[in-house]
Amino acid sequence: MSISDTYFTISKPSVSLFKDKGSKFYGFAFPVADEDDVKFHLDEAKKLHPKARHHCFAYRLGINDDNFRAYDDGEPSGSAGKPILNVLLSQNLRNVFIVVVRYFGGTLLGVPGLINAYKMASIEALDEVKLEERTINESLQLSFNIQYMNEVMRIIKKYELNILSQDYTDKYILTIEVRLSLLEEVKEAVLDLRFVELESSEV
C-alpha cells in the first residue's frame, strides 16, 4: 500500500469577490504556520471590513489531520465555515487560512445559497494564487566511522536524499531528509550496512 506524503499550500495571500442576490462575499486566503498567524489575519480582515455582517473562516494546520477549525460567525450552522473547510480538504491544502467576509444584500439566500456562496468565494480566492506541492519528510541522523562514508553516500545518491547537516566528533554524524513514502526502504538500506546507527524525527 502506497503512502501519501504530499500536500498543497500557498506562499502568498490572495483575495476574491463573489456576489449573489446583492450580497458580497470577499474571500481571503492566507499562508499560515500556527494559530497566532490565523488570529492576526482574522483581526486584519475585521479591521479592513468592520461593517461586514459576518467574518466566517476555516483553516488547516500541520501535516496531521487533527488541527483544523471551521467557524460560522452567526450564519446558520454548517452553512459557512464547513463549506470553506471542505474546499481546503478537497484540494488537500494545509497551513492555509481562508476567511470570507459577507456584506448582506437584503435578500436571504437560504442555507443552500450560503453554502454555495462561501464555497465559491473560497475557490475563487485560491484560483488567484498558485498552489504549491510539498512533501512530508522525516529526518534521519546517521552515525558511523568515516571510513564507511562511501557506502553511506551510495544510499544517499540512490534515493536522491537531501543532506541537512554534517558533523564530525569521534564519529561522523550526517543528518538527511527522507520523504515519508521512502522512509522504511531507506531505513532498511541503512540498517543493512550494520555499522550505521540512526535516529529519526519528523521535519
C-alpha positions in Angstrom: 0.0 0.0 0.0 1.5 3.3 -1.1 1.8 6.1 1.5 0.5 9.6 0.6 3.3 12.0 1.5 2.3 15.1 -0.4 0.0 18.1 0.2 -0.5 21.6 -1.2 -0.2 25.0 0.3 0.2 28.7 -0.7 3.0 31.1 -0.2 1.3 34.4 -0.6 -2.2 35.9 0.2 -5.0 36.3 -2.3 -8.5 37.8 -2.4 -11.7 37.3 -4.4 -15.2 38.8 -4.6 -18.3 36.6 -5.2 -21.7 38.2 -5.5 -25.2 36.6 -5.1 -28.5 38.5 -4.9 -26.9 41.7 -3.7 -24.7 40.0 -1.0 -21.0 40.4 -1.4 -18.6 37.7 -0.2 -14.9 38.7 -0.1 -12.7 35.7 0.2 -9.2 36.0 1.6 -6.7 33.1 1.6 -3.5 33.3 3.7 -0.5 31.0 4.2 -0.2 30.4 8.0 2.1 28.5 10.3 0.2 28.5 13.5 -2.9 29.8 15.3 -1.2 33.1 16.0 -1.0 33.7 12.3 -4.7 32.8 12.0 -5.6 35.3 14.7 -3.5 38.1 13.1 -5.1 37.7 9.6 -8.6 37.4 11.1 -8.1 40.6 13.0 -6.8 42.3 9.9 -9.8 41.2 7.9 -12.1 42.6 10.6 -10.2 45.9 10.6 -10.4 46.1 6.8 -14.2 45.3 6.8 -15.5 46.5 10.2 -19.1 46.9 8.9 -19.4 43.4 7.4 -22.1 41.3 8.9 -20.1 38.1 9.1 -16.4 37.0 9.1 -16.6 33.2 8.6 -13.5 31.1 8.3 -11.7 27.8 8.3 -8.1 26.6 8.5 -5.9 23.5 8.5 -2.5 23.5 10.2 0.3 21.0 10.2 0.6 17.7 8.4 -1.7 15.7 10.7 -5.5 15.8 10.4 -6.4 17.0 13.9 -5.5 20.7 13.8 -8.4 22.4 11.9 -11.3 24.7 12.7 -14.5 25.9 10.9 -16.4 28.9 12.2 -19.8 30.2 11.0 -19.8 33.6 12.8 -23.6 33.8 13.2 -24.6 32.2 9.9 -26.8 29.1 10.1 -24.9 26.1 11.5 -22.8 24.4 8.8 -23.6 26.9 6.1 -20.3 28.9 6.1 -17.3 27.5 8.0 -17.8 23.9 6.8 -18.0 24.8 3.1 -14.8 26.7 3.5 -13.1 23.8 5.3 -14.4 21.4 2.6 -12.6 23.5 0.0 -9.4 23.1 1.9 -10.0 19.3 2.3 -10.9 18.8 -1.4 -7.7 20.5 -2.6 -5.5 18.8 0.1 -4.4 22.2 1.4 -2.6 22.6 4.7 -1.2 25.6 6.5 -3.8 27.7 4.8 -6.4 30.0 6.4 -9.5 31.3 4.5 -11.8 34.0 5.8 -14.9 35.0 3.9 -16.4 38.4 4.7 -20.0 38.9 3.9 -22.0 42.1 3.3 -25.7 41.3 3.4 -27.5 42.5 0.3 -31.1 42.5 1.6 -32.2 39.1 0.1 -32.0 35.9 2.2 -30.0 33.2 0.3 -31.1 30.2 2.4 -28.8 27.6 3.6 -28.1 26.0 0.1 -27.3 29.5 -1.2 -25.0 30.3 1.7 -23.1 27.0 1.3 -22.6 27.8 -2.4 -21.5 31.4 -1.8 -19.0 30.6 0.9 -17.6 27.7 -1.2 -17.3 29.8 -4.4 -15.7 32.7 -2.5 -13.1 30.3 -1.2 -12.5 28.6 -4.5 -12.1 31.9 -6.3 -9.6 33.2 -3.7 -7.5 30.1 -4.3 -7.8 30.5 -8.0 -5.9 33.7 -7.7 -2.8 32.1 -6.2 -0.5 29.3 -7.2 -0.9 26.1 -5.2 2.5 24.6 -4.2 3.0 20.9 -3.7 5.1 19.9 -0.6 6.3 16.6 0.6 6.0 15.2 4.2 9.5 14.4 5.3 11.4 12.9 8.2 15.0 13.5 9.1 17.4 10.6 9.8 20.6 11.1 11.8 23.3 8.6 10.8 26.3 8.0 13.0 29.2 6.0 11.6 33.0 5.8 11.3 34.3 8.0 8.5 35.8 5.1 6.6 32.3 4.0 5.7 31.4 7.2 4.0 31.4 5.8 0.5 28.8 3.1 1.4 26.5 5.7 3.1 26.9 8.1 0.1 25.8 5.4 -2.3 22.4 5.2 -0.5 22.1 9.0 -0.4 22.7 9.1 -4.2 20.4 6.2 -5.0 17.4 7.8 -3.2 18.4 11.4 -4.1 18.3 12.4 -0.4 19.0 15.9 0.9 21.8 16.3 3.4 20.7 18.7 6.1 23.8 18.8 8.2 27.2 17.2 8.8 29.3 17.0 11.9 32.4 15.1 13.0 33.5 14.3 16.5 34.6 10.8 17.4 32.2 9.6 14.7 30.8 11.2 11.5 27.2 12.4 12.0 25.1 13.0 9.0 21.5 14.3 9.0 19.5 13.5 5.9 15.9 14.3 4.8 13.7 11.5 3.6 10.2 11.8 2.2 7.7 9.6 4.1 7.0 7.2 1.2 10.6 6.2 1.1 11.3 6.2 4.8 11.1 2.5 5.6 13.0 1.5 2.5 15.8 3.9 3.3 15.9 2.8 6.9 16.2 -0.8 5.8 19.0 0.1 3.4 20.9 2.0 6.1 20.4 -0.7 8.8 21.7 -3.3 6.3 25.0 -1.6 6.5 25.2 -2.6 10.2 27.9 -0.2 11.0 25.5 2.8 11.0 23.4 3.9 14.0 20.3 6.0 13.2 17.7 8.2 14.9 14.7 9.8 13.2 12.5 12.8 13.7 9.7 14.5 11.7 10.6 17.6 9.8 
